[in-house]
Amino acid sequence: MRDSFPKTKIASLNNSRQGKDEAVVDVHDHGTNEDCMEVPEVVKVQMRNSLPINKKVHQLLKPCTLWKESSNSKGSHEHNSNKVESIHPNLSRKRKHSPAIIEYSGSEQEGEDLQVQHYPEILNKEEADDDSSKQTQRCIGRFFFENGIDFSAANSPSFQKMIHSLVGGGSTAYKVPSSDDLKGWILKGELKAMREQVLEVVCSWESTGCSILLDGWTNVEGRIMINFVVDSPRGPIFIKSADCSDSIGDVDAMISLLSGVIEEVGVQNVVQIITYTTAGSMRAVGKQMTAKYKSIFWTVCASHCIGLMLEKIGMLSTESRVLSKAKTITKFIYSHETALKLMRKHTGGFDIVSSSRIRSMVPFLILERIESQKKYLRKMFISSEWKDSTLASTANGKMVADLVIGDSFWTEAEMVLKASVPLIRALHLLNGGDSKPQLGYIYETMDQLKETIKEEYEGTKTMYQPLWTVIDGIWDNQLHSSIHSAGYYLNPGLFYFDDFHADPEVAAGLFCCIVRIVDDKREQDLITSQFNEYRKASGAFGDRDTVDQRTKLAPAKWWSLYGGQCPELQRLAIRILSQTCTGALRYGLKRSLTEQLHMKGRNCLEQKRLNELTFVHYNLRLQNLSASKTHYTNVFSEPIDPMDEWVCGSSMEEKAAEQRVRLKICSVVKDCR
């Protein structure tokens, strides 16, 4: 449509509250209100009918009201003085690609203009140089924003010398952004750019649906924080955060908070909410939310549930004993400099400890790393360097050496890893190990996980059955949802294979999804009848290309390309298969900025700036992680805490405890002053 506009025209979509969901659409010459006489009436009608009506599309959530700039809108016919506080539920407008540059005019007034402007292609040299300088300064600003660096660092002489060396060739003529620049025009520019990028994602929700991810934690002061992230195939976006300390145990208060998020994202856009826990009142909240919103599913993060499985397995007698021995080895080595140097010498610098954002996975990751270095650890403890050290004659040194040199520990470790390794591999896969949305695979993944464990123990029921009991208990009571069954059935990469098993649980889950997601009875019947074509692979479903791509394409992509002969079933399949089954934990978002945002005592201007910075920071992090896919491979990685129980000896633990007490006393004294 935009290519039909004369080159000097501006298309403005002006929201108005004069009608229920009305918008005034103006297409006029730049500088005049007269209609273009060269365009036939039929084209005008087609243009008017093809532009969806979206109300309040440029702002998502309050208090993080960052969809629009805070300035006065100009050029619209009529403005309402009330501020826009939410995205309208009907987010249906789809962007068309054109050579035009989309700019949002940045205002918190309703009536805001979404303008399509064309700029001159040729700039003079001074303008080009100035633009290049500003772009460089904005790149520096993005580095500060993304990494949460204090703006005052920009005033550091060493920082300025570094930038002059990198950008200006050592010359001081290049302008280095100051802290005022960073929190002023640079932040404003990045905020505007980020809103435009977020709007691109928002416009995709109508067709693919989206999942609201709850990322919650308790800070050192005991305050409970939750970040809200919306995930879809176009990428995750951060929308707001909340201090839920006063409402986490109050079911009604939590429902009110979550309902606000759902209504503002758009009820028709939300397919599921993924919570980070089932503790406390969250289970009750989930039941009431699904009763209130029939079309929305309440699910628990798959990573959290697999973490629970590992935690419970780690409490079993054999597993607990082996993990305790592994901890004895690591604590001894990392508590003594001589032993640590020897280990790194024999392992080629390899560290046998690692950390993870999923704490229950840490013991098994470390055990796996220890087992991988079995040969070199044994060499270490039989080496002359070890025998000549003073540690070799100590009681703890002898005990650890006996553990490593002997066979019993390694035999037991191997048996434990037969259970933990498949779980950890499944965790990696479900967090995007193959870059596909995993909701269509989780059902099969859990079945394969159990079968793999059974095979590892060579079918010995006394060995695998206790593990199956743990896995089934968490799957049945916390993880499994009917949407997982529907995803399994609709996944062509699984459905058409001989080992596909549509048991009553799968069938019940599938039809439950149809009834909950699709309101119209006629459409429900159409979908049910279209299943026959999908099941028999008739028509386009049986074409050579369609069959060939069943396992090569992501399931939702396959349906979008080849499911057109069954449009109602295609629409349902795309919305279900486009979802994730894990929460925001995999993104590893820093939590300090959220905690700072909810501290009291800040003036309104600083609070607004911090609101904007939080929005830019989290969305830059999510945007760059999504683009690089680094979170897929590093989902487990986290820097090791020097005071961690796996590396800190008993004497060091006591010192660390004393240090924490001293710090707490100092903090109390400071507060009293």
C-alpha positions in Angstrom: 0.0 0.0 0.0 2.7 2.5 0.9 4.3 2.2 -2.5 1.1 3.7 -3.9 1.6 6.9 -2.0 3.1 9.8 -3.9 6.7 10.3 -2.7 5.9 13.5 -0.7 3.0 12.1 1.2 2.7 11.3 4.9 0.3 8.6 6.1 -0.9 9.3 9.7 -2.9 7.0 11.9 -4.5 9.2 14.6 -6.1 7.3 17.5 -9.3 8.7 18.9 -11.7 7.8 21.7 -14.7 9.0 19.8 -15.7 5.5 18.9 -15.3 2.1 20.5 -12.2 1.1 18.6 -12.0 3.9 16.0 -9.0 5.5 14.4 -9.0 8.4 12.0 -7.0 7.6 8.9 -5.6 10.6 7.0 -3.8 10.4 3.7 -3.0 13.8 2.4 -0.5 15.9 0.6 2.4 17.2 2.7 1.2 20.7 3.7 -2.4 20.4 2.5 -5.6 18.7 3.6 -6.9 18.1 0.1 -7.4 14.5 -1.1 -5.2 13.4 -3.9 -7.3 13.6 -7.1 -5.1 11.2 -9.1 -6.0 8.2 -7.0 -9.1 6.3 -8.2 -12.0 6.0 -5.7 -11.7 2.2 -5.7 -8.0 2.5 -4.6 -9.1 4.8 -1.8 -11.7 2.4 -0.6 -9.2 -0.5 -0.7 -6.7 1.5 1.2 -9.2 2.4 3.9 -10.4 -1.2 4.3 -6.9 -2.7 4.4 -5.7 -0.5 7.3 -6.5 -2.3 10.6 -7.7 -0.2 13.4 -5.4 -0.2 16.3 -5.9 1.8 19.4 -3.2 2.6 21.9 -0.7 0.4 20.1 2.4 2.4 21.1 2.5 1.8 24.9 2.6 -1.5 26.8 2.6 -1.3 30.5 2.6 1.0 33.5 4.8 1.9 35.4 7.2 1.0 32.6 5.3 3.3 30.1 8.0 3.2 27.5 6.3 2.7 24.2 6.2 6.4 23.4 8.5 9.4 23.9 7.5 12.0 26.5 7.0 15.0 24.2 4.1 16.8 22.7 2.6 15.3 19.5 2.3 17.7 16.6 0.3 17.5 13.4 -2.7 15.4 14.5 -6.2 16.6 14.2 -7.4 16.1 17.8 -5.6 15.0 21.0 -7.0 13.7 24.2 -5.2 14.9 27.3 -5.3 11.5 29.0 -2.1 9.4 28.8 -2.2 6.1 27.2 -1.6 3.4 29.8 -1.9 0.1 27.9 -1.6 -1.6 24.5 -5.0 -2.2 23.0 -5.9 -5.9 23.0 -6.4 -5.8 19.2 -2.8 -5.7 18.0 -3.5 -6.8 14.5 -1.7 -4.4 12.3 1.0 -6.0 10.2 3.9 -3.9 8.9 4.5 -3.8 5.1 8.1 -3.6 3.9 8.9 -0.4 1.9 11.8 1.9 1.2 10.2 4.3 3.7 11.6 5.0 7.2 9.1 4.4 9.9 9.3 7.0 12.7 7.3 7.2 15.9 6.7 10.8 16.8 7.1 10.1 20.5 4.4 11.4 22.7 2.3 10.2 25.6 -0.8 11.9 24.2 -3.4 9.7 22.5 -3.7 10.9 18.9 -0.1 10.2 18.3 1.1 10.0 14.7 2.8 7.0 13.2 4.5 8.7 10.3 6.1 7.4 7.1 8.7 9.8 6.0 11.2 9.9 3.2 14.5 11.6 3.7 16.9 13.0 1.2 19.4 10.4 0.0 22.3 12.8 -0.2 23.8 14.6 2.8 26.5 17.1 2.7 29.9 16.2 4.2 29.4 18.1 7.5 26.0 16.5 8.1 27.5 13.0 7.3 30.4 13.6 9.7 28.1 14.8 12.4 25.8 11.8 11.9 28.8 9.4 12.0 29.9 11.0 15.3 26.5 10.7 16.8 26.2 7.1 15.7 29.5 6.3 17.3 28.4 7.9 20.5 25.1 6.0 20.4 27.1 2.7 20.1 29.0 3.7 23.2 25.7 4.4 24.9 24.3 1.0 24.0 27.4 -0.6 25.6 26.7 1.3 28.8 23.0 0.6 28.7 23.3 -3.1 27.9 25.9 -3.8 30.6 24.4 -1.7 33.3 27.5 0.5 33.7 27.3 3.6 35.9 27.1 6.7 33.6 29.8 8.4 35.7 32.4 6.1 34.2 32.1 8.1 31.0 33.7 11.0 32.8 36.7 8.9 33.7 40.0 10.2 32.1 41.0 6.6 31.3 37.7 5.9 29.5 38.1 9.0 27.4 41.7 8.1 26.5 40.5 4.7 25.5 37.8 6.0 23.2 40.2 8.6 21.7 42.7 5.8 21.0 40.1 3.5 19.4 38.0 6.0 17.5 40.0 9.2 17.1 43.4 7.7 16.4 44.7 9.2 19.6 43.3 12.7 18.7 41.3 14.4 21.4 39.2 16.2 18.8 36.7 13.4 18.8 33.8 14.1 21.3 33.5 11.4 23.9 29.9 11.2 25.3 29.6 12.5 28.8 27.4 11.1 31.6 24.9 13.9 30.7 24.9 12.8 27.1 24.3 9.2 28.1 21.3 9.9 30.3 20.1 12.7 28.0 19.9 12.6 24.2 21.6 9.2 23.8 19.2 7.4 26.1 16.3 9.2 24.5 17.4 8.1 21.0 17.9 4.5 22.1 14.5 4.5 23.8 12.8 5.6 20.6 14.7 3.0 18.5 13.9 0.3 21.0 10.2 1.1 21.0 10.1 0.9 17.2 11.8 -2.5 17.3 9.4 -3.7 20.0 6.4 -2.7 18.0 7.7 -4.9 15.1 7.6 -7.8 17.5 4.2 -6.8 18.9 2.6 -6.8 15.5 3.5 -10.5 15.0 1.6 -11.7 18.1 -1.8 -11.8 16.3 -0.7 -14.7 14.1 1.8 -16.6 16.3 0.5 -15.8 19.7 2.9 -15.3 22.6 3.8 -16.6 26.1 4.2 -14.4 29.2 7.2 -15.5 31.2 7.4 -14.8 34.9 11.0 -14.4 36.1 10.9 -14.2 39.9 13.4 -14.2 42.7 13.9 -13.1 46.3 16.6 -10.5 46.9 18.9 -10.2 49.9 16.4 -8.1 51.8 13.7 -10.7 51.4 11.8 -8.7 48.8 10.1 -10.7 46.0 10.6 -9.3 42.5 9.1 -10.5 39.2 10.2 -9.5 35.7 7.6 -10.0 32.9 9.0 -11.1 29.6 6.8 -11.8 26.5 8.2 -14.5 24.3 7.3 -15.3 20.6 9.1 -16.5 17.5 10.1 -12.9 16.7 12.0 -12.8 19.9 11.5 -12.0 23.6 10.8 -8.5 25.0 10.8 -7.2 28.5 7.7 -5.3 29.4 7.7 -4.5 33.1 8.8 -5.6 36.6 7.0 -5.6 39.9 7.8 -5.8 43.6 5.4 -8.5 44.7 6.5 -8.8 48.3 3.1 -7.7 49.6 1.0 -9.7 47.2 2.9 -13.0 46.6 0.9 -14.8 49.3 -2.4 -13.0 48.3 -4.1 -14.9 45.5 -6.4 -12.1 44.6 -3.6 -9.5 44.5 -1.5 -11.8 42.2 -4.5 -12.4 39.9 -5.1 -8.6 39.7 -1.4 -8.1 38.8 -1.4 -10.8 36.2 -4.8 -9.8 34.7 -3.4 -6.3 34.1 -0.5 -7.7 32.2 -2.7 -10.0 30.1 -5.2 -7.3 29.3 -2.5 -4.9 28.2 -0.6 -7.5 26.1 -4.0 -8.6 24.6 -6.1 -11.6 25.8 -6.4 -12.8 22.2 -2.6 -12.7 21.8 -1.6 -14.7 25.0 -1.4 -18.5 24.6 0.1 -19.3 27.9 1.7 -18.0 31.1 4.9 -19.8 32.2 5.6 -19.5 35.9 9.0 -20.0 37.5 7.7 -21.9 40.6 4.7 -23.8 42.1 5.6 -22.8 45.6 3.4 -20.9 47.9 0.1 -19.7 46.4 1.2 -20.0 42.8 -0.7 -23.2 42.2 -3.9 -21.6 43.4 -3.2 -18.5 41.3 -2.8 -20.7 38.2 -6.1 -22.5 38.7 -8.0 -19.2 39.1 -6.3 -17.6 36.2 -7.2 -20.4 33.8 -10.8 -20.3 35.1 -10.9 -16.5 34.4 -9.2 -16.8 31.0 -10.3 -20.0 29.3 -8.1 -19.6 26.3 -4.9 -19.1 28.3 -2.8 -22.0 29.7 -0.9 -21.9 32.9 2.3 -23.9 32.7 5.4 -24.4 34.8 8.9 -23.7 33.4 10.3 -27.0 32.1 13.8 -26.0 33.3 12.5 -25.5 36.8 10.8 -28.9 36.8 13.8 -30.8 35.5 15.8 -29.0 38.2 13.3 -30.4 40.7 13.9 -33.8 39.3 17.6 -33.5 39.7 17.2 -32.2 43.3 15.0 -35.1 44.3 17.3 -37.6 42.6 20.2 -36.1 44.5 18.4 -36.9 47.7 18.3 -40.7 47.0 20.7 -42.7 49.1 23.3 -43.7 46.5 23.3 -40.4 44.7 23.5 -38.4 47.9 26.5 -40.5 49.0 28.4 -40.1 45.7 27.7 -36.3 45.5 29.0 -35.9 49.1 32.3 -37.6 48.1 32.6 -35.5 45.0 32.2 -32.4 47.2 34.9 -33.6 49.5 37.3 -33.8 46.5 36.5 -30.4 45.2 36.6 -28.6 48.6 40.0 -30.1 49.4 41.5 -29.2 46.0 40.2 -25.7 45.9 40.9 -24.9 49.5 44.7 -25.6 49.1 46.8 -23.7 46.6 49.3 -26.5 46.2 46.6 -29.0 45.3 44.9 -26.6 43.0 48.1 -25.9 41.0 48.8 -29.6 40.8 45.3 -30.3 39.5 45.5 -27.6 36.8 48.9 -28.8 35.8 47.7 -32.4 35.2 44.4 -31.5 33.6 45.8 -28.8 31.3 44.1 -26.0 33.1 40.7 -27.7 33.3 38.5 -26.7 36.2 36.5 -29.5 37.7 33.9 -27.1 39.2 31.4 -25.1 37.4 28.2 -23.2 38.3 24.7 -22.8 36.9 21.7 -20.7 37.2 19.8 -23.9 38.0 21.4 -24.7 41.4 20.2 -28.3 41.6 22.1 -29.1 38.5 25.5 -27.9 39.9 26.4 -31.1 41.8 25.7 -33.3 38.8 27.6 -31.0 36.4 30.6 -31.1 38.8 30.4 -34.8 39.1 30.4 -35.1 35.3 33.5 -32.9 35.1 35.3 -34.9 37.8 34.5 -38.1 35.9 35.8 -36.7 32.7 39.2 -36.0 34.3 39.5 -39.3 36.1 42.7 -40.3 34.3 44.5 -37.0 35.1 43.2 -36.8 38.7 44.6 -40.2 39.4 47.9 -39.2 37.9 48.0 -36.2 40.1 47.6 -38.1 43.3 50.2 -40.7 42.5 52.7 -38.2 41.2 56.0 -37.5 43.1 55.0 -33.8 43.4 51.9 -34.8 45.4 53.7 -37.4 47.5 56.5 -34.8 48.4 53.9 -32.2 49.4 53.0 -31.6 53.1 49.3 -32.1 52.1 49.9 -35.7 51.3 50.6 -36.5 54.9 47.5 -34.8 56.3 44.4 -36.8 57.2 42.2 -35.0 54.6 44.9 -35.4 52.0 45.1 -39.1 52.5 41.3 -39.5 52.5 40.9 -37.6 49.2 43.9 -39.4 47.6 42.3 -42.8 48.5 39.0 -41.7 47.0 40.5 -40.7 43.7 43.0 -43.6 43.4 40.4 -46.3 44.5 37.7 -47.8 42.3 34.5 -47.6 44.4 33.9 -43.8 44.0 34.3 -44.0 40.2 32.0 -47.0 39.9 29.3 -45.2 41.9 29.8 -42.0 40.0 29.3 -43.7 36.7 26.0 -45.2 37.9 24.8 -41.8 39.1 25.7 -40.1 35.8 23.6 -42.6 33.9 20.6 -40.9 35.4 21.7 -37.2 35.5 23.3 -36.9 32.1 20.1 -37.6 30.1 18.2 -35.0 32.3 20.9 -32.4 31.7 20.9 -33.1 28.0 17.1 -32.7 27.9 17.5 -29.4 29.8 19.9 -28.2 27.1 17.6 -29.2 24.3 14.5 -27.6 25.9 16.3 -24.4 26.3 16.9 -24.1 22.6 19.7 -26.6 21.9 18.5 -26.8 18.2 17.1 -23.3 18.1 13.5 -24.5 17.6 10.5 -23.6 19.9 10.3 -26.7 22.0 6.6 -27.0 23.0 6.0 -29.5 20.2 8.9 -31.6 21.5 8.6 -31.7 25.3 6.2 -34.6 25.4 8.5 -36.8 23.3 11.6 -35.5 25.1 10.3 -36.7 28.5 9.4 -40.1 27.1 12.8 -40.5 25.5 14.5 -39.3 28.7 12.9 -42.2 30.6 13.7 -44.8 28.0 17.3 -43.6 27.8 17.7 -44.0 31.6 16.2 -47.5 31.4 18.6 -48.4 28.7 21.6 -47.0 30.7 20.7 -49.4 33.5 20.2 -52.2 31.0 16.6 -52.7 31.9 17.3 -53.4 35.6 14.0 -52.3 37.2 15.4 -51.9 40.7 17.9 -49.3 39.3 15.7 -47.2 37.0 12.3 -47.5 38.7 13.1 -45.1 41.6 14.2 -42.5 39.0 11.1 -43.0 36.9 9.0 -42.5 40.0 10.7 -39.1 40.6 10.3 -38.0 37.0 6.7 -39.2 36.7 5.7 -37.5 39.9 6.9 -34.1 38.7 5.6 -34.5 35.2 2.1 -35.5 36.3 1.7 -33.0 39.1 3.6 -29.9 37.9 5.0 -29.9 34.4 2.5 -31.6 32.1 -0.2 -29.5 30.4 -2.8 -30.3 27.7 -1.0 -27.9 25.4 2.0 -30.2 25.5 -0.2 -33.1 24.3 -1.5 -30.9 21.5 2.0 -29.8 20.5 3.1 -33.5 20.3 0.1 -34.4 18.0 0.5 -31.4 15.8 4.3 -31.8 15.3 4.8 -33.3 11.9 8.3 -34.3 12.7 6.9 -36.8 15.3 3.3 -37.5 14.1 4.1 -39.3 10.9 6.6 -41.7 12.4 5.8 -45.3 13.3 6.6 -44.9 17.0 4.1 -42.0 17.4 1.7 -43.0 20.1 -1.6 -41.1 20.5 -2.7 -42.5 23.8 -5.8 -41.2 25.6 -3.8 -38.5 27.4 -2.7 -37.1 24.1 -6.1 -37.2 22.6 -7.7 -35.6 25.6 -5.2 -32.8 25.7 -5.6 -32.1 22.0 -9.4 -31.7 22.2 -9.1 -29.7 25.4 -6.9 -27.2 23.5 -9.4 -27.0 20.7 -12.3 -26.2 23.0 -10.3 -23.7 25.1 -8.5 -21.8 22.3 -11.4 -21.8 19.7 -14.6 -20.2 20.9 -16.7 -20.7 17.7 -18.4 -24.1 17.6 -18.5 -24.1 13.8 -14.7 -23.5 13.7 -14.2 -26.3 16.3 -16.1 -28.7 14.0 -14.0 -27.6 11.0 -10.8 -28.2 12.8 -11.9 -31.7 13.9 -12.9 -32.6 10.3 -9.6 -31.2 9.0 -7.6 -33.6 11.3 -8.5 -36.4 8.8 -6.6 -34.7 6.0 -3.6 -34.2 8.4 -3.8 -37.7 9.7 -4.0 -39.3 6.2 -1.5 -36.9 4.7 -3.9 -36.2 1.9 -3.7 -33.3 -0.6 -0.8 -31.0 0.0 0.1 -32.8 3.2 1.3 -35.7 1.0 3.3 -33.7 -1.5 6.9 -34.6 -1.9 8.3 -31.3 -0.6 5.9 -31.3 2.3 6.9 -34.8 3.4 10.6 -34.0 2.9 10.4 -30.9 5.2 8.6 -32.6 8.1 11.7 -33.0 10.2 13.8 -30.2 8.6 11.6 -27.2 9.4 10.4 -26.0 12.8 6.9 -27.4 13.2 5.2 -23.9 13.2 7.1 -23.0 10.0 6.1 -26.3 8.4 2.4 -25.5 9.1 2.7 -21.9 7.8 4.1 -23.2 4.5 2.1 -26.4 3.9 -1.0 -26.2 6.0 -3.0 -23.8 3.9 -5.6 -26.4 2.7 -6.8 -26.5 6.3 -6.8 -22.9 7.4 -8.5 -23.3 10.7 -6.3 -26.2 11.8 -3.3 -24.3 10.4 -4.0 -21.3 12.6 -4.4 -23.4 15.7 -1.3 -25.4 15.0 0.9 -22.3 14.4 -0.3 -20.6 17.7 0.5 -23.7 19.7 3.7 -24.8 18.1 5.1 -21.2 18.2 5.4 -21.3 22.0 8.3 -22.1 24.3 8.1 -24.5 27.3 10.8 -22.8 29.4 10.8 -19.6 31.3 13.0 -16.5 31.3 15.8 -18.1 33.3 17.6 -19.1 30.2 18.2 -15.4 29.3 20.2 -14.8 32.5 18.9 -11.3 32.9 20.7 -9.2 35.6 18.4 -8.5 38.5 20.2 -5.6 40.1 18.6 -3.0 37.9 15.1 -4.2 38.8 15.9 -4.1 42.5 17.3 -0.6 42.1 14.2 0.4 40.2 11.9 -0.5 43.1 13.9 1.2 45.8 12.0 4.1 47.4 13.0 7.7 48.0 13.8 8.7 44.4 12.4 11.9 42.8 10.0 11.5 39.9 12.5 12.6 37.2 15.1 10.1 38.3 12.4 7.4 38.6 11.3 8.1 35.0 14.9 7.9 33.7 15.5 4.7 35.6 12.3 3.3 34.2 13.5 4.1 30.7 17.0 2.8 31.3 15.5 -0.5 32.6 13.4 -0.9 29.5 16.3 -0.3 27.2 18.8 -2.4 29.2 16.7 -5.5 29.4 15.5 -5.3 25.8 19.1 -4.8 24.5 20.1 -7.8 26.5 17.3 -9.9 25.1 17.7 -8.6 21.6 21.5 -9.4 21.5 21.1 -12.8 23.1 18.3 -13.8 20.7 20.4 -12.6 17.7 23.6 -14.4 18.8 22.0 -17.5 20.2 24.7 -17.6 22.9 22.1 -18.3 25.6 21.4 -21.6 23.9 24.9 -23.0 24.6 25.6 -21.1 27.8 22.3 -21.7 29.6 24.2 -23.5 32.4 27.1 -21.2 32.7 27.6 -18.8 35.6 30.7 -17.4 37.3 31.7 -19.5 40.3 31.2 -17.9 43.7 34.5 -18.1 45.6 32.5 -18.9 48.7 30.5 -21.6 47.1 30.2 -24.8 49.2 31.8 -26.8 46.4 35.1 -24.9 46.5 35.1 -23.4 50.0 36.7 -25.5 52.8 35.3 -25.6 56.3 37.7 -23.1 57.7 37.0 -20.8 54.8 33.2 -21.3 55.3 33.6 -20.1 58.9 35.5 -17.1 57.8 32.9 -16.3 55.1 30.1 -16.6 57.7 31.9 -14.3 60.1 32.4 -11.8 57.2 28.7 -11.9 56.4 27.8 -11.2 60.0 30.2 -8.3 60.2 28.8 -6.8 57.0 25.2 -7.2 58.3 26.1 -5.5 61.5 27.8 -2.6 59.6 24.6 -2.3 57.5 22.4 -2.1 60.5 24.6 0.5 62.2 24.6 2.6 58.9 20.8 2.4 58.7 20.5 3.6 62.3 22.6 6.6 61.6 
